[in-house]
Amino acid sequence: MSNLQAARRRVLPGFGLTMGYSVLYLSLIVLVPLSALLLNSTGLTWSTFLDVATDPRVLASYRVSFLTSGAAALIDLFLGLLLAWVLVRYDFPGKKIFDAIIDLPFALPTAVAGVALTAIYSQNGWIGSLLEPLGIKLAFTQAGITLALMFIGIPFVVRTLQPVLEELEGDVEEAAATLGAGRLRTFRSVILPELIPPLLTGFALAFARGLGEYGSVVFISGNMPMKTEIAPLLIMSKLEQFDYAGATAVALLLLLISFMMLFVINSVQRWSRKRSR
C-alpha cells in the first residue's frame, strides 16, 4: 500500500516544480495584466481619480452594471437550480442534446449572442413585436441588458450545481419522507443546506461574468448614457477618445468594487460550508 501511495504522489512532479509553473502561468494570465493596470494608474493624480470616480455618467454606468448583473445572477440562480435538477433527476428523450445546449453560451461568440437577442427582442423582432402592443419593451432597456447577462451566466450556475446534486443520495430524502416530512420541508431541511455553497459559487461566477460582459450587451443596450450605458462600454468609449487616464480610473474602480463584492461572497460561502459541516 505504501508503494502505491508513493506512486500516486509521483504522478506529477514535485511541489517546487508544479508550484513554479502554477505561479508562472498565473502571473502571465492574471497578475501581469492587473499589475499593468495598477502601474498605469500611478500616473493619475488623486484629483483626477476623484473627478472621474464621482462623475455622474461614471456612477450611472456602475449602477447599471451592478444592478443588471445582480438581477441576472439572481434569476439564473433559480433557473439554474431547476435546470440542474431536471438534468440530474429525470431521464427524457433528447436529454444529452438539452444538456449540451446549456454550454452553448460558452462556445457562442458574445457579439453573435448580442445581435441575435437584439433581433429577437427589438420592436420588429419575433418576440419584441408581440410584446410591443402590451407596452413591454426589452431591447435598448436595462431589462434587455439583464436578459443578455442571464444568457451568458446560466451555464455557470447549472454546471456548479450539477455535481452536487449528483452526489446527493436519495436515501436521505426517502428517510425524510418516511418520517412525515413533506416535499417543501424535505427540500428546505435536507437538500437546500447542501446546495447553499454551490448556489453562492454559481451566483458569484455569474455576477462576475456579467460585470465584465461587453459583446452581448453592447447591441441590446442601446448605449444611452445615464440610462443603459454599462461600465465596460464607458471604458471603451474613453479609450476611443484617447482618454487613457479616465479609462484607467474607471477600470480600477470597477476592479476594486468587484474584488470587494467577490471577497464578501466568498467569505459567506466559506462560512456556509463550515456551518454545514
N, C-alpha and C positions, 0 to 999 in steps of 0.2 A: 504493500500500500504506500509506503514511503517513497519507493521508486516511482510509482505512478504519480504521486503528488509532486515529486521533483520534476518529472517530465512535463506536467501541466504548467509548472511555474516557468519552464524554459521554452514554452511555445513562442513567446515574444522575447525580444532582447531584454537586457537588464533595465533596472529603473532609470539609471542615468541616461542611457541612450534614448529610451522611449520618452522620458520626460524632456530631454533636449529637443527631439523632433516636435513634441507637442507644443513646447514654448515657441519654437521657431515658426511653425505654421500659424499658431495663434497670433504671434506678433505680426507676421506678414499680412494676415487677413483682417485682423481686428485692431490690434494695438497701434500699429503704424499709421493707418488712416485716421484713427481717433487722435493720435499724437499730432498728426499734421493739422488737424482742425484746431487743437489747442495751441499749436505754435502760431497758426495764422491769427488766432485771437489775441496774441501778445501785442500785436500792432494796434489793437483797439484801446482807446482811452476810456476811462470809466464814464465820462460824459457821453461819448458816442454810444457806448453799450447801453446806457440808461435811456438815451433818446430812442434808440431802436427798440429796446425792450418795452418801453411804455407807449410806443406809437399805436394809435387806435387801430390802424389796419393790421398791425402785427398781432395785437391782442385779439382782434376779431378772428384772425386766421387760426390762432391757437384754440380759441373757443370752438370753432367749427371742427377742427381736427380732433380734439379730445372728446367733444360731445358725440360726434358721429362714430368715432372709433369705439367709445364706450358703449353706445347703444347697439352697434353692430355686434360687439363681442357678447353682450348680454343676450341678445336674441339668438346668436349662434350657440350660446350655452344650452338653451332649451331645445333648439332644433337639433343640435349635435347629439344631445343625450337621446333624443327619440330615434335618430338615425342609427346611432351606435347600438341601441337596444334592439332595434329591428334586425340589424345585420348579425348580431350575436345570438339572439334568442329564437329567431324564426328561420325556417327554410322555405323558399318560394322560387318559382321559375324566374330565371334571369338574375339571380342574386349576385353572381360574380360580375355581371355587367353593371348592376346597380352599385356594387362595391367599387368598381373601377371608376365610375363617374364621379365618386367623391373626390378622387385625386385629380380630376380634370383642372381645377384652378391652379394646381402646382405646375402642370405642363403647358397650359394655355398662356400665351403672352398677355400680360395685363392690358396692354393697349388694345388688343383684339377684344378682350372682355369688355373694356370700356366702350368701344364702338358698338358692339353687339347690344349691350344694355341700353345705350342711348337710342339705338334704332328701334328697340322694342318698346321702351317706356316713354319715348317722346310723344308729343301731341299727335303725330301722324303714324306712330308705331302701332304694332299689333295690339298690345295691351294698353298703351297710353291713349289710343283713340277710344277705347272702351271706358276708360276711367275719366276722360276729359268731360263728358256730359254730367258726370257725378260730382264734378268740382274737385277731383283728386288729381293732383299734378305731382309727378315723381321726378321727371327729368329736369335738370337745372334747379334743383332744390336740395336742401340738406337731407331730405328723405331719400333722394336718389343717391346721394353720397353714401348714406347708410346702407342702402341696398347693394351698392358696389362693394363696400367693405364686408358685408355679410357673405358675398360670393367668394371673396378671396380668403376669408377667415374660417369658413365652416370646416375645411379639412383638418385644421389644427385641433379643433375640439373633438371631432369624430375619432381621429387616429390616436388621440391621447386617452380617450375613454374606452376604446375597443379592447385593449389588452387587459384592463382592469375588470371589465365585465366578463371577459372570457375566463378569468381566474376565479370569479365568484362562484362558489359551489351552490347548486340548487338545493342541497340538503338543508341548508340553514333556512332558506325560505319555506321549505316544506315543514320544518320543525316549528317555525313561527306560525304557520297556518294551523298546525295541529293543536297549538296552544291557544287558538282562538283569535289570533291577530288577523285583521282584515288586510286588504291589499294596500290601502293607504298607510296603515301603521307599519306593515312589513317593509314597505319602501322607505318610510321615514326613519324607522328604528334599525333596520338591518342593512339595507342597500345603500342609502344615502351617506351614512358615515364613511363607508369605504370609497365613495365617489367624490367626496369633497376635495381631497388633494388633486386628483386628475382634473376635476372641474376648474379649480383655481389655476392649474397649469394651462389648460386649454384656453381659459379666459385671458391669461397673461400673454400667451402666444398670439391669439387673435387680436388682442388690443395693441400689442407692439407692432404686429404686421400692419394693422390699419393706420397707425400713426405715420409710418414711413411710406405708405402706398401713394403712388403718383399716377401710373399709367391708366389704371381702370377708373380713376376719379376725374382725371383732367377733362374728359369729354362730357361725362354726365353731370358734372357740377356746374358747368356754365361759367366758372371762374369769375364770378362777380365779387369785387372787393367789398368787404364788410358783410357779405351775405353767404356766399358759397365758395369763397377762396380758402383753400387749405394751406397749412404751413409749408409743406414741400413745394407747392406751386409758387408761393411767395419767394422762397429761396431761389427757385429757377428764374423768376422774374428779375430779382435783384442781380443775379449773375449775368443775365442778358443785358442788363443796363450797366454792367461793369462796376456795380456797387458791391465789391468783394467784402468790404468791411461790414456792410449791412447784412449780406448773406451769411457771413461767418457768425455774426451776433445772433441772428435768428436760429441758425443751426445749432449753435452752442447752447442757447437757452432751451431749445426743444430737446436736445440731448440730456441736459441736466434734469429737466422735468420728467422726461421719460424714465431716466435712471432711478429717480426717487420713487416714482409710482411703481415701477417693477420691483424695486427693493422692498417696498411695503407689501406688495402682493406675494413675493417670495417669502417674506417673513411670516405672513399669515399662513402660507402653505406649509412651512416647516412646523409652525405651532399646531396646525390641524393634524399633521402626521404624528407628532408626539402625543397629542391628546388621544388619537385613535388607538395608539399602542397601549 
